[in-house]
């Protein structure tokens, strides 16, 4: 949830022309991290849980890539992106732990 909140905060600073481009994509990916994690939690088998957590981790990696794109295109200064970058890395690690737990 912290990652989603941070993504919404930083994307408010993007140029309005990006509303249907990068802004929409990065917000959708961030929301998907939370949605897939919640869905994994609600699944009954370990295999189903691990699958949803793997999808969530992929979305988390996508968020990270979109933040890098925003920096590269100068939509966002690197300093302002640091919290989002840290949160995406931390969230990815947590998801990796869940994947490992439920893949065994």
Buried (B, 14 or more C-beta within 10 A) or exposed (E): EEBBEBBBEBBEEBEEEBEEEBBEBBBBBBBBBBBBBEBBEEBEEEEBBBBBBBBBBBBBBBBBBBBBBBBEEEBBEEEBBEBBBEBBEEBBEBBBEBBEEBEE
